[in-house]
Amino acid sequence: MARLTKTSSNEEILAVLNETAEAVAVVLRANKDWSLSGLRDTQYSVDLRADSAALEVLHGAGVAVLSEESEITGTFGDDDLCVVMDPLDGSTNASRGVQWFATALCAIDKNGMRAGLVVNQANGIDRYWATTGGGAFHNGVAMRPSACVDLSEAVVGVSGIPKQRPKWGQFRALGAAALDICLVADGVIDAWIDFNTHGVWDYLASALICQEAGARIAEHQDRDLVVHQHGQRRTPIVAATPELLLSVRQVRAQQ
């Protein structure tokens, strides 16, 4: 395997991300054990096995990793790459047989995001990816958000429960943030609101995909979405259009 550096092309980086997602897929296809790991709440044993398989590929490529499961491994200096990773986003869905869970990977350097990939591991087919300045794609087809501007007509994805019902058209709670956010970039839903907080591994790949597709993404408190510490949490908000982003930000602010 070629080793990646800051000077590697985004396409070379994306190839390693795809290889990593496939290593996780091998673990998930063979898995019959949905027991909890016992190390932290809601962590499954398979989360750790998926993480180990992904780390083998990424460390083999010479990159640092910030993972939900194993925190920070490797060196992330000014000339290095780091991959922000959730090897199994939506693990509760997976454990219950809900066919909506993913591997999410985003390569960053000290200047920001380089390449992002979200793979729907439930079907092994749907891949969403983007490279900075290179556009966003769903299975090779360029992604574009909807043109929705009116909250009353919007289908809004959510994580968590609002205290009062916003005046949106409809809502969906699908259970895998990385995939949920990609649906905004692809025009399937119109917006997505985090009513809790998330780790950077849950949203960063999808944030790049939204950015490259032309969707709008913000943080509830206007903080930087690119973070380098495992313990930092953010509250992303995504919308198809600037007008709708303003409305869903107001919804989040009222909670």
N, C-alpha and C positions, 0 to 999 in steps of 0.2 A: 504494500500500500504506500502511495506517495504521501510524504509528510507535508502538512499544511503549514504555511506561514502567513504573515500579514500581506505578503506580496502575491500569494496565490490568487488566482482568478475566482470570481464568485461562482462560476460554473464548476470549478474544481472543488470548491467548498461544498456546493450543493450535492455533488456526486458522493462525497463522504457522508453527508447527512442522509442521503437515500440508503447508503450501505448500512448506516446505523439503524435506521427504521426497519430495515429488513432483518437485522440481527434480533431486534425486539420481536418482530413478527414470528420468527422461528420459536422463540420462547413461548409466546402466547398460543401458538398453534398446538404445542405439546402440553400445555398446562391443564392439569386436572385438579389442582390444589388451590382453593380460594380461601384458605385459612388466613387469619390475621397474623402479622409478623410478631406482634407482642411488643414491638419497640416503640411505637407511637400510635395514637388513635387513627383509625381508618387506613392504616398502612397494611397492605396484604403481602404475604410471602412472595407472590409473583412480582410485586413491584420491585423487590430487591433483586430477583433473578433477571428481570428485564433491564434493570439498571446496570447490573454487572455485565450483561451482554453488550449493552450500548457503550459502556466505559471501555471495554476491550477494543472496540473499533476506534473510538475517539482518541484514546490515549495512544493507540497504535499510529494514529495520524499526527500525533505530536501536539494536540491542543489541550488547553485547560478545559475543565467542565464545571459548570454550576448546575447541579441537579437537585431536584426536590428530595431525592432519596439519599444521596451521598454528600450533599452540600458541595463544597469547593475542593476540587482535586486538580493537581497540576499547577503550573506557573502562568500567571497572566500579567506579563509586563508590557511595555510600550510597543514591542515588536511582535507580540503574540496574539493568537486568536483564542477565544473562549466560546464554547458552545453551551448555551443555556438550554436545559433539557428537562422535560417531563416524559419519562419513558412510557408511562401509562396514565394519561389524563382521562378521567372518567372511570377509575378502577371500580367504584361501586356499581356503576352501570354494567361493567363487564362481569362483575361477580354475580349480578342478578339476571344476566342474560339480556340486558337492554343493549341493542346493537348500535351503540353510539359511544365509542371510546377511541383514543388516539395516542400516537406518539407525536410530540411537539418538540422541534429543535430550531434554535436560532443562533447562528454564528455572529459574534460581535468582535470588534477590535476596539481600541481605545477611542476611536472616532465615532463609533456607533454600530448599527446593524449592517450586516453584509448579506446574509442569505437566511431564509426561513423556510421550514418544511413542516407541514402537518399532514399526517397520514391517518386515515380512518382505518384502524386496525380491525374493526368489526367486520368489514367486508373485504379488506385488502385491496380495494380498487381505488377509492377516492383519495387523490393526493392534491394538496394545495401547496403551492410554493411561490416564492418571490425572491428576487435579488435586487439589491439597491440600484435603482435606475434602470432595471431590466424588465419591469412589469410583474404582474401576478397572474398565475395560471391555475386552472383546475383541470387536471388530466390533460394538459397541453393546450387548453382553450383559454384565451385571455379572459380575465375576470373583470366584471364591472358591477358596481352597486346599483340598486334601484334608484329611481328619481323621486322617491317619496319625500315630501316636505312637510306634510301635515300629520301631527301626532295622532289625530283622531282616525286616520286611515292606516296607521302603521301597525305592522306585526313586529313586536318587540321581544327579543330574547332576554331572559333574566337569569341571574344567579342570586339566590336569596329571595326574600319576601318583602315587598314594600309595606309600610305601615298603613297606607291607605291606597285604594285603587286609583292609579293614574288614568287620565282620560285618553288612553291609547285605544286603537282599534281592537287588537288582540295581543295576547302574549304567549310565549312558549318558555318552559323551563326544561331544558334538554339534558343538562347534567355533565357536559364536558366543555369547559370554557374555550379551549383552543379550537375545537370544531365549531362551536356556536358562533364565535366571532368570525370565522371564515365564511359563514353563511351570509353575513352582512356584506363582505367583500364581493360575494358571488351573486348578490341581488335576490337571495332566497328569503331572507327576512330583512327588515328595514333598519333595525337598530338593536343594540344589546347594552344592558345596564348591569353593572355589578352592584348589588345591594349589600355586599359584604366587603371583603378585601381578598386579593389573590397574590400569590408569589409570582415573581417575574417569569418563571417557567410556564405558567398557565396561559400567558397572553402574549409574550414577546414575539414569537414566530408569527402569530396571527396579526399582531400590530403591524409588522412589516408587510404582510400580505395585504392588509387593508390600505396601508399607505400607498403601495404600488398599484392597487386596483382603483384608487381614487375615492375610497371611503374616508370618513373623518374619524379620528380617534383622539381622545383627550383623557386626562386624569382628573378625577373628581376635585382634587385640591390643587390642580395645576402643577403637580410635581412631575419630575422626569420619570418616564416609564422605563427607561433603561437603567437598571440598578445592578450592582455588582456584589451585593451582600445577600446571603441566604435568608437572613431574618427580616429583610425589608419587605413591606407589603404595599400594594397600590390598589387603586380602585378605578379600573379602566371603564370608559364609556365610548361606545362606537355608534356611528350613524351613517346613513347613506349620503346625506347632504348636509351642508352647513346649517340650513334652516332647522332640519330635524335634530341635529346635534344640539343646538341651542335649547330645543324643547326637552330633550331627554336629560340634558344637564340640569335643567330646572326641576325635572322630576326627581332626580337623585338628590338635589340640594334640599328638597322639601322633606326628605326622609330622616 
